Amino acid sequence: GGFSNGLIYYSTVWITPPFELDLLRLLGVNHIITRDDGLIPPLVQKLKLGNVMKTNEFNTSELTDTLPRSFLVTNINQENLQDFKENMRPHIELEGAENPTSHGVYIARPASFLGYEPEYVAIQVESPSEGYLVLTDVFHPYWSAAVDGNVVEIIQAFHAFRGVKVPAGLHKVEFFCRVPYFKLAFFITFITIVICLAGTFYFWSKKVRPQYKYT
């Protein structure tokens, strides 16, 4: 009681995601750990679990079919572009696997990280056709992107992640975090600290310090 539908949905889907293979693969979940002895067995086939074992009171298992942290989706068109932006539980298959031909399946190929820092990410991607590079880091307007040094738009991919359109060929995609007015805010903060320190020193030297002098 007291929680909005949006908060409830966020809590159940993102903080504690349900045991749905497509969602867990997209989130990059590698292992399931639980104390419930009856939870893992029915999930082995459903989630393609491997290395199931029990250590002390914990049951552990590994998802053998999780997606890479970054990948290029190669079959985006005008018909499924909106779904690509909004679908939180897409069915994605890696290129080269036994891909189903049913409608609504996204075909992807892995991309390689060249660098990963808190405010900078560099990825190398290669494809014979254009597509959308997906980085499964949270989408935020403070991030910008460039392909081979040329600024490009970042769109929301699968509701919560970052997507960048990339042409055919071999390319370097870079993501930069730029907080608006960061330098101005830093300067104002610095000046404020200096003024406060100067005021404190003045108050101490004129008001407090004389009280401790010996007469």
C-alpha positions in Angstrom: 0.0 0.0 0.0 1.1 3.5 -0.7 3.3 2.7 -3.7 2.6 3.9 -7.2 2.3 1.4 -10.1 5.5 2.7 -11.6 7.5 2.2 -8.4 6.0 -1.3 -8.0 6.9 -2.2 -11.6 10.4 -0.8 -11.2 11.0 -2.8 -8.0 9.7 -6.1 -9.4 11.3 -5.8 -12.9 14.6 -4.1 -12.4 15.6 -4.4 -8.7 14.3 -8.0 -8.4 13.7 -9.2 -11.9 11.4 -12.1 -12.6 12.8 -15.4 -13.8 12.2 -14.7 -17.5 15.1 -15.7 -19.8 14.9 -12.8 -22.2 15.0 -10.2 -19.4 17.8 -11.9 -17.5 19.9 -12.3 -20.7 19.4 -8.6 -21.5 20.4 -7.6 -17.9 23.6 -9.7 -18.2 22.7 -11.9 -15.2 25.3 -14.6 -15.0 24.4 -16.5 -11.8 21.4 -17.3 -9.7 22.0 -17.8 -5.9 19.2 -18.9 -3.6 18.6 -20.6 -0.3 15.4 -22.1 -1.7 16.1 -25.8 -2.4 13.1 -26.1 -4.6 13.7 -23.0 -6.8 16.5 -24.1 -9.1 15.4 -27.5 -10.4 12.3 -26.2 -12.3 14.4 -23.3 -13.8 17.1 -25.5 -15.3 15.4 -26.0 -18.6 13.5 -22.8 -18.7 16.6 -20.6 -18.2 19.2 -22.9 -19.7 21.0 -23.2 -16.4 24.4 -24.9 -16.0 26.9 -25.7 -13.2 24.1 -26.3 -10.7 25.5 -27.0 -7.2 24.8 -26.6 -3.5 27.4 -25.0 -1.2 26.4 -25.1 2.4 23.0 -23.4 2.6 23.2 -21.8 -0.9 22.1 -23.2 -4.2 24.0 -21.7 -7.2 23.6 -22.0 -10.9 25.0 -20.3 -14.0 23.1 -18.8 -17.0 24.8 -20.3 -20.0 23.1 -18.1 -22.6 23.5 -14.5 -21.3 24.1 -11.6 -23.7 27.4 -9.6 -23.8 27.5 -6.2 -22.2 27.5 -4.5 -25.7 26.2 -5.8 -29.0 25.0 -4.7 -32.4 21.4 -5.3 -33.4 21.4 -5.8 -37.2 17.8 -6.1 -38.1 16.3 -2.8 -37.0 13.9 -1.0 -39.5 11.1 1.5 -39.3 8.6 -1.2 -38.4 10.4 -2.4 -35.2 12.3 0.8 -34.3 9.7 1.9 -31.7 9.7 -1.6 -30.2 13.5 -1.5 -30.1 13.3 1.6 -28.0 10.6 0.5 -25.6 10.5 -3.3 -25.3 11.9 -4.3 -21.9 11.8 -8.0 -22.6 13.0 -8.5 -26.2 13.9 -11.8 -27.6 17.5 -11.5 -28.9 19.6 -14.2 -30.6 23.3 -13.9 -31.4 24.3 -14.1 -35.0 25.5 -17.5 -36.0 23.3 -19.4 -33.5 20.2 -21.3 -34.6 18.2 -18.2 -35.0 14.4 -18.6 -35.1 12.7 -16.9 -38.1 9.6 -15.8 -36.2 8.6 -12.2 -36.1 9.9 -10.1 -33.3 13.3 -11.7 -32.9 16.3 -9.3 -32.8 19.6 -10.6 -34.3 22.8 -9.3 -32.7 26.5 -9.7 -32.9 28.9 -9.0 -30.0 31.0 -5.8 -29.8 34.4 -5.4 -28.2 35.3 -2.9 -25.5 38.4 -0.8 -26.1 38.1 1.1 -22.8 35.7 1.4 -19.9 35.9 4.2 -17.3 33.3 5.9 -15.2 32.8 8.8 -17.6 34.1 7.3 -20.9 33.4 4.1 -22.8 35.0 3.0 -26.1 33.7 0.1 -28.2 34.8 -1.4 -31.5 32.1 -2.9 -33.7 32.1 -4.5 -37.1 29.3 -5.5 -39.4 28.6 -6.0 -43.1 25.3 -4.0 -42.6 24.2 -1.0 -40.5 22.6 -1.5 -37.2 22.2 -0.1 -33.7 24.9 -0.6 -31.1 23.5 -1.3 -27.7 25.4 -0.7 -24.5 23.5 -2.1 -21.5 24.4 0.8 -19.3 21.5 3.1 -18.1 20.4 5.8 -20.6 20.9 9.3 -19.3 20.8 12.7 -21.1 24.3 13.6 -19.7 25.9 11.1 -22.0 26.9 11.9 -25.6 28.3 9.6 -28.3 30.6 9.7 -31.3 31.2 7.2 -34.1 34.7 7.5 -35.5 34.9 11.0 -34.0 31.6 12.2 -35.4 28.9 13.2 -32.9 25.8 11.0 -33.1 22.5 10.8 -31.3 22.0 8.4 -28.4 18.5 6.8 -28.2 16.9 4.7 -25.6 17.4 1.0 -26.4 15.1 -1.6 -24.9 13.6 1.1 -22.6 16.6 1.7 -20.3 19.8 1.4 -22.2 21.9 3.3 -24.7 21.6 2.8 -28.4 23.6 4.4 -31.3 23.1 3.9 -35.0 26.3 2.6 -36.7 26.9 2.2 -40.5 28.3 -0.9 -42.1 32.0 -1.6 -41.6 34.5 -1.4 -38.8 33.9 1.5 -36.4 34.9 3.0 -33.0 32.0 4.2 -30.9 32.7 6.4 -27.9 30.5 7.5 -25.1 31.3 10.6 -23.0 29.6 11.8 -19.8 29.4 15.6 -19.7 27.6 17.2 -16.8 26.2 20.6 -17.7 27.8 23.6 -16.1 30.2 21.3 -14.2 33.2 23.7 -14.5 31.0 26.7 -13.4 29.6 24.7 -10.4 33.2 23.7 -9.5 34.3 27.3 -9.6 31.4 28.5 -7.5 32.0 25.8 -5.0 35.7 26.6 -4.8 35.0 30.3 -4.3 32.4 29.5 -1.6 34.9 27.3 0.3 37.6 30.0 0.1 35.1 32.7 1.4 34.0 30.4 4.3 37.6 29.6 5.3 38.5 33.3 5.2 35.4 34.2 7.3 36.2 31.5 9.8 39.8 32.6 10.1 38.7 36.3 10.6 36.1 35.3 13.2 38.7 33.2 15.0 41.4 35.9 15.0 39.1 38.8 16.0 36.5 37.2 18.2 37.7 33.9 19.7 41.5 34.0 19.8 41.7 37.2 22.0 39.8 35.4 24.8 42.7 32.9 25.2 45.4 35.5 25.6 47.1 35.8 29.0 46.8 39.1 30.8 
